[in-house]
Amino acid sequence: MASRLGSHLSVYQHIFKNRTRTFHDKAETYVHGLLMEEIRNLEKISETMDSNYFQMQHFITESNWSVW
């Protein structure tokens, strides 16, 4: 599932970046966690996907990726 998801999300890669950074990896991890977990909260997703909770929290609340 992860490779199919990654290929589907690659179409949206241009959205998850700003002038200096790309956030596509965090977007892919977050979406994958949403699809996997029965309880969909950031703490559980971070735990299951073995990712840093604070980085994921920053991605969701503070990242300034392009809206176009």
N, CA, C and O atoms as a GROMACS GRO file, in nm:
protein
  272
    1MET      N    1   0.081  -0.119   0.000
    1MET     CA    2   0.000   0.000   0.000
    1MET      C    3   0.086   0.127   0.000
    1MET      O    4   0.052   0.226  -0.064
    2ALA      N    5   0.195   0.122   0.070
    2ALA     CA    6   0.279   0.242   0.082
    2ALA      C    7   0.332   0.287  -0.053
    2ALA      O    8   0.336   0.407  -0.080
    3SER      N    9   0.373   0.195  -0.139
    3SER     CA   10   0.427   0.236  -0.269
    3SER      C   11   0.316   0.292  -0.359
    3SER      O   12   0.340   0.388  -0.432
    4ARG      N   13   0.197   0.233  -0.353
    4ARG     CA   14   0.085   0.287  -0.431
    4ARG      C   15   0.045   0.424  -0.380
    4ARG      O   16   0.016   0.515  -0.458
    5LEU      N   17   0.044   0.438  -0.249
    5LEU     CA   18   0.010   0.567  -0.189
    5LEU      C   19   0.113   0.672  -0.228
    5LEU      O   20   0.078   0.784  -0.265
    6GLY      N   21   0.240   0.635  -0.219
    6GLY     CA   22   0.348   0.727  -0.255
    6GLY      C   23   0.339   0.772  -0.399
    6GLY      O   24   0.361   0.890  -0.429
    7SER      N   25   0.308   0.681  -0.490
    7SER     CA   26   0.297   0.720  -0.630
    7SER      C   27   0.176   0.809  -0.652
    7SER      O   28   0.181   0.900  -0.735
    8HIS      N   29   0.067   0.784  -0.581
    8HIS     CA   30  -0.050   0.870  -0.594
    8HIS      C   31  -0.021   1.010  -0.538
    8HIS      O   32  -0.056   1.110  -0.600
    9LEU      N   33   0.042   1.015  -0.423
    9LEU     CA   34   0.069   1.145  -0.360
    9LEU      C   35   0.178   1.224  -0.431
    9LEU      O   36   0.186   1.346  -0.414
   10SER      N   37   0.259   1.159  -0.511
   10SER     CA   38   0.366   1.231  -0.582
   10SER      C   39   0.308   1.336  -0.677
   10SER      O   40   0.376   1.434  -0.709
   11VAL      N   41   0.186   1.316  -0.722
   11VAL     CA   42   0.119   1.415  -0.806
   11VAL      C   43   0.103   1.547  -0.730
   11VAL      O   44   0.103   1.654  -0.792
   12TYR      N   45   0.089   1.541  -0.599
   12TYR     CA   46   0.066   1.659  -0.516
   12TYR      C   47   0.194   1.711  -0.451
   12TYR      O   48   0.189   1.798  -0.364
   13GLN      N   49   0.306   1.658  -0.491
   13GLN     CA   50   0.434   1.694  -0.430
   13GLN      C   51   0.460   1.844  -0.435
   13GLN      O   52   0.517   1.900  -0.341
   14HIS      N   53   0.421   1.909  -0.541
   14HIS     CA   54   0.446   2.053  -0.556
   14HIS      C   55   0.372   2.137  -0.451
   14HIS      O   56   0.412   2.250  -0.424
   15ILE      N   57   0.266   2.083  -0.393
   15ILE     CA   58   0.189   2.158  -0.294
   15ILE      C   59   0.262   2.164  -0.160
   15ILE      O   60   0.256   2.265  -0.090
   16PHE      N   61   0.330   2.056  -0.125
   16PHE     CA   62   0.392   2.046   0.008
   16PHE      C   63   0.536   2.092   0.006
   16PHE      O   64   0.628   2.017   0.041
   17LYS      N   65   0.555   2.216  -0.034
   17LYS     CA   66   0.688   2.277  -0.030
   17LYS      C   67   0.674   2.427  -0.023
   17LYS      O   68   0.570   2.484  -0.058
   18ASN      N   69   0.780   2.490   0.024
   18ASN     CA   70   0.786   2.635   0.019
   18ASN      C   71   0.915   2.670  -0.055
   18ASN      O   72   0.971   2.584  -0.122
   19ARG      N   73   0.962   2.790  -0.045
   19ARG     CA   74   1.080   2.829  -0.123
   19ARG      C   75   1.206   2.755  -0.083
   19ARG      O   76   1.296   2.739  -0.165
   20THR      N   77   1.215   2.710   0.041
   20THR     CA   78   1.340   2.650   0.088
   20THR      C   79   1.332   2.503   0.128
   20THR      O   80   1.435   2.436   0.136
   21ARG      N   81   1.210   2.451   0.155
   21ARG     CA   82   1.198   2.314   0.205
   21ARG      C   83   1.084   2.241   0.138
   21ARG      O   84   0.991   2.300   0.084
   22THR      N   85   1.094   2.108   0.144
   22THR     CA   86   0.985   2.024   0.098
   22THR      C   87   0.929   1.945   0.216
   22THR      O   88   1.004   1.900   0.303
   23PHE      N   89   0.799   1.928   0.217
   23PHE     CA   90   0.731   1.860   0.327
   23PHE      C   91   0.657   1.736   0.279
   23PHE      O   92   0.572   1.682   0.350
   24HIS      N   93   0.690   1.692   0.158
   24HIS     CA   94   0.619   1.578   0.099
   24HIS      C   95   0.632   1.452   0.183
   24HIS      O   96   0.536   1.376   0.194
   25ASP      N   97   0.747   1.428   0.241
   25ASP     CA   98   0.767   1.307   0.322
   25ASP      C   99   0.674   1.307   0.444
   25ASP      O  100   0.619   1.203   0.480
   26LYS      N  101   0.658   1.422   0.507
   26LYS     CA  102   0.568   1.430   0.623
   26LYS      C  103   0.422   1.416   0.580
   26LYS      O  104   0.342   1.354   0.650
   27ALA      N  105   0.386   1.471   0.465
   27ALA     CA  106   0.250   1.457   0.414
   27ALA      C  107   0.220   1.310   0.386
   27ALA      O  108   0.112   1.262   0.418
   28GLU      N  109   0.314   1.241   0.326
   28GLU     CA  110   0.296   1.099   0.296
   28GLU      C  111   0.282   1.017   0.424
   28GLU      O  112   0.197   0.929   0.433
   29THR      N  113   0.364   1.045   0.522
   29THR     CA  114   0.357   0.975   0.650
   29THR      C  115   0.223   1.001   0.718
   29THR      O  116   0.161   0.908   0.771
   30TYR      N  117   0.179   1.125   0.717
   30TYR     CA  118   0.052   1.161   0.780
   30TYR      C  119  -0.066   1.092   0.713
   30TYR      O  120  -0.152   1.035   0.780
   31VAL      N  121  -0.072   1.097   0.581
   31VAL     CA  122  -0.182   1.033   0.508
   31VAL      C  123  -0.180   0.882   0.528
   31VAL      O  124  -0.285   0.820   0.548
   32HIS      N  125  -0.062   0.823   0.523
   32HIS     CA  126  -0.050   0.679   0.545
   32HIS      C  127  -0.101   0.643   0.685
   32HIS      O  128  -0.172   0.544   0.702
   33GLY      N  129  -0.065   0.723   0.784
   33GLY     CA  130  -0.113   0.700   0.920
   33GLY      C  131  -0.263   0.714   0.933
   33GLY      O  132  -0.328   0.638   1.005
   34LEU      N  133  -0.320   0.812   0.863
   34LEU     CA  134  -0.465   0.829   0.864
   34LEU      C  135  -0.536   0.706   0.807
   34LEU      O  136  -0.641   0.665   0.857
   35LEU      N  137  -0.479   0.649   0.703
   35LEU     CA  138  -0.542   0.534   0.640
   35LEU      C  139  -0.523   0.406   0.720
   35LEU      O  140  -0.603   0.314   0.708
   36MET      N  141  -0.419   0.399   0.802
   36MET     CA  142  -0.389   0.278   0.878
   36MET      C  143  -0.462   0.270   1.011
   36MET      O  144  -0.508   0.163   1.051
   37GLU      N  145  -0.472   0.381   1.079
   37GLU     CA  146  -0.517   0.381   1.217
   37GLU      C  147  -0.668   0.383   1.231
   37GLU      O  148  -0.738   0.450   1.156
   38GLU      N  149  -0.716   0.309   1.328
   38GLU     CA  150  -0.858   0.314   1.362
   38GLU      C  151  -0.886   0.442   1.441
   38GLU      O  152  -0.987   0.508   1.420
   39ILE      N  153  -0.796   0.476   1.532
   39ILE     CA  154  -0.806   0.601   1.608
   39ILE      C  155  -0.712   0.700   1.540
   39ILE      O  156  -0.591   0.682   1.543
   40ARG      N  157  -0.768   0.801   1.479
   40ARG     CA  158  -0.689   0.891   1.396
   40ARG      C  159  -0.655   1.020   1.470
   40ARG      O  160  -0.720   1.123   1.451
   41ASN      N  161  -0.554   1.013   1.553
   41ASN     CA  162  -0.502   1.136   1.613
   41ASN      C  163  -0.352   1.138   1.590
   41ASN      O  164  -0.290   1.035   1.566
   42LEU      N  165  -0.295   1.256   1.598
   42LEU     CA  166  -0.155   1.275   1.563
   42LEU      C  167  -0.060   1.195   1.651
   42LEU      O  168   0.041   1.144   1.603
   43GLU      N  169  -0.091   1.184   1.777
   43GLU     CA  170  -0.006   1.108   1.868
   43GLU      C  171   0.001   0.961   1.827
   43GLU      O  172   0.109   0.902   1.821
   44LYS      N  173  -0.114   0.902   1.798
   44LYS     CA  174  -0.120   0.761   1.758
   44LYS      C  175  -0.054   0.740   1.622
   44LYS      O  176   0.018   0.642   1.603
   45ILE      N  177  -0.077   0.831   1.530
   45ILE     CA  178  -0.014   0.821   1.398
   45ILE      C  179   0.138   0.828   1.411
   45ILE      O  180   0.210   0.747   1.351
   46SER      N  181   0.188   0.922   1.490
   46SER     CA  182   0.333   0.936   1.508
   46SER      C  183   0.392   0.810   1.569
   46SER      O  184   0.500   0.766   1.530
   47GLU      N  185   0.322   0.753   1.665
   47GLU     CA  186   0.368   0.631   1.730
   47GLU      C  187   0.371   0.514   1.632
   47GLU      O  188   0.471   0.442   1.624
   48THR      N  189   0.263   0.495   1.558
   48THR     CA  190   0.254   0.383   1.464
   48THR      C  191   0.351   0.398   1.348
   48THR      O  192   0.412   0.300   1.306
   49MET      N  193   0.366   0.518   1.297
   49MET     CA  194   0.452   0.541   1.182
   49MET      C  195   0.597   0.565   1.222
   49MET      O  196   0.682   0.592   1.136
   50ASP      N  197   0.626   0.557   1.351
   50ASP     CA  198   0.761   0.576   1.403
   50ASP      C  199   0.821   0.709   1.356
   50ASP      O  200   0.934   0.715   1.306
   51SER      N  201   0.742   0.814   1.373
   51SER     CA  202   0.788   0.948   1.335
   51SER      C  203   0.785   1.038   1.457
   51SER      O  204   0.722   1.008   1.558
   52ASN      N  205   0.854   1.149   1.446
   52ASN     CA  206   0.865   1.244   1.556
   52ASN      C  207   0.734   1.321   1.570
   52ASN      O  208   0.692   1.391   1.478
   53TYR      N  209   0.671   1.309   1.685
   53TYR     CA  210   0.542   1.375   1.710
   53TYR      C  211   0.551   1.525   1.690
   53TYR      O  212   0.463   1.584   1.627
   54PHE      N  213   0.654   1.588   1.743
   54PHE     CA  214   0.665   1.733   1.738
   54PHE      C  215   0.687   1.783   1.595
   54PHE      O  216   0.638   1.890   1.558
   55GLN      N  217   0.761   1.707   1.514
   55GLN     CA  218   0.779   1.743   1.374
   55GLN      C  219   0.647   1.731   1.298
   55GLN      O  220   0.614   1.816   1.215
   56MET      N  221   0.572   1.625   1.326
   56MET     CA  222   0.443   1.608   1.262
   56MET      C  223   0.346   1.718   1.305
   56MET      O  224   0.270   1.770   1.223
   57GLN      N  225   0.347   1.753   1.433
   57GLN     CA  226   0.262   1.860   1.484
   57GLN      C  227   0.295   1.991   1.414
   57GLN      O  228   0.205   2.066   1.374
   58HIS      N  229   0.422   2.019   1.398
   58HIS     CA  230   0.464   2.141   1.330
   58HIS      C  231   0.419   2.138   1.184
   58HIS      O  232   0.373   2.239   1.130
   59PHE      N  233   0.432   2.024   1.120
   59PHE     CA  234   0.388   2.009   0.980
   59PHE      C  235   0.240   2.043   0.966
   59PHE      O  236   0.202   2.116   0.875
   60ILE      N  237   0.157   1.992   1.055
   60ILE     CA  238   0.013   2.013   1.046
   60ILE      C  239  -0.027   2.156   1.082
   60ILE      O  240  -0.114   2.214   1.016
   61THR      N  241   0.036   2.214   1.183
   61THR     CA  242  -0.012   2.344   1.232
   61THR      C  243   0.066   2.465   1.183
   61THR      O  244   0.009   2.574   1.173
   62GLU      N  245   0.194   2.449   1.152
   62GLU     CA  246   0.277   2.567   1.127
   62GLU      C  247   0.342   2.573   0.990
   62GLU      O  248   0.386   2.681   0.949
   63SER      N  249   0.350   2.465   0.917
   63SER     CA  250   0.421   2.466   0.789
   63SER      C  251   0.352   2.560   0.691
   63SER      O  252   0.229   2.564   0.683
   64ASN      N  253   0.432   2.633   0.618
   64ASN     CA  254   0.378   2.732   0.526
   64ASN      C  255   0.399   2.687   0.380
   64ASN      O  256   0.467   2.755   0.303
   65TRP      N  257   0.341   2.573   0.346
   65TRP     CA  258   0.352   2.528   0.208
   65TRP      C  259   0.258   2.609   0.120
   65TRP      O  260   0.168   2.677   0.169
   66SER      N  261   0.280   2.600  -0.006
   66SER     CA  262   0.202   2.676  -0.103
   66SER      C  263   0.058   2.628  -0.109
   66SER      O  264   0.034   2.507  -0.106
   67VAL      N  265  -0.035   2.719  -0.119
   67VAL     CA  266  -0.175   2.680  -0.135
   67VAL      C  267  -0.209   2.662  -0.283
   67VAL      O  268  -0.318   2.614  -0.314
   68TRP      N  269  -0.121   2.698  -0.374
   68TRP     CA  270  -0.144   2.680  -0.517
   68TRP      C  271  -0.042   2.593  -0.573
   68TRP      O  272  -0.044   2.565  -0.692
   0.00000   0.00000   0.00000
